[in-house]
């Protein structure tokens, strides 16, 4: 029963932390190291936040955005922002494992987080008073595939050889068609 109450309390805190506020809102920056992962799975990342209000309590949560899958190198900032804005804390976040962090005197924090990262994974932070929020998308990027370029076009040597053969054939045709003077 105590665990259920703890989970419900964490869920309520996460809902409160991500709910929009009618007042002024501070949008902080959250970064992840590493910024990408090579495959779906469990990873430990370091979340670093800045631009939050000094000495404030944040909830740091692992969330999966609903909707179409975001694609590294294809999805633009608007699509990523819209995916993050579509996150509902109770439906899309691991509230049972949300961490509480406190910003320093400059509004920064750093916290190691272990999470199962999959498609559309976001690491999000928000304050209990609804005045601050921030998040980062951690995409899956296969390092081996990312280093390879797509093969496009054709071998230009074949085209150059064919062009040279056509010119030679044309020159021969012109030479052969000339009248010979006796």
Rosetta blueprint (number, residue, H / E / L):
1 X L
2 X H
3 X H
4 X H
5 X H
6 X H
7 X H
8 X H
9 X H
10 X H
11 X H
12 X H
13 X H
14 X H
15 X H
16 X H
17 X H
18 X H
19 X L
20 X L
21 X L
22 X L
23 X L
24 X L
25 X L
26 X E
27 X E
28 X L
29 X E
30 X E
31 X E
32 X E
33 X E
34 X L
35 X L
36 X E
37 X E
38 X L
39 X L
40 X L
41 X E
42 X E
43 X E
44 X E
45 X E
46 X E
47 X E
48 X E
49 X E
50 X E
51 X L
52 X L
53 X L
54 X L
55 X L
56 X L
57 X E
58 X E
59 X E
60 X E
61 X E
62 X E
63 X E
64 X E
65 X L
66 X L
67 X L
68 X L
69 X L
70 X L
71 X L
72 X L
73 X L
74 X L
75 X L
76 X L
77 X H
78 X H
79 X H
80 X H
81 X H
82 X H
83 X H
84 X H
85 X H
86 X L
87 X L
88 X L
89 X H
90 X H
91 X H
92 X H
93 X E
94 X L
95 X H
96 X H
97 X H
98 X L
99 X E
100 X E
101 X E
102 X E
103 X L
104 X L
105 X L
106 X L
107 X L
108 X L
109 X E
110 X E
111 X E
112 X E
113 X E
114 X E
115 X E
116 X E
117 X E
118 X L
119 X L
120 X L
121 X E
122 X E
123 X E
124 X E
125 X E
126 X E
127 X E
128 X L
129 X L
130 X L
131 X L
132 X E
133 X E
134 X E
135 X E
136 X E
137 X E
138 X L
139 X E
140 X E
141 X L
142 X L
143 X H
144 X H
145 X H
146 X H
147 X L
148 X L
149 X L
150 X L
151 X L
152 X L
153 X L
154 X L
155 X L
156 X H
157 X H
158 X H
159 X H
160 X H
161 X H
162 X H
163 X H
164 X H
165 X H
166 X H
167 X H
168 X H
169 X H
170 X H
171 X H
172 X H
173 X H
174 X H
175 X H
176 X H
177 X H
178 X L
179 X L
180 X L
181 X L
182 X L
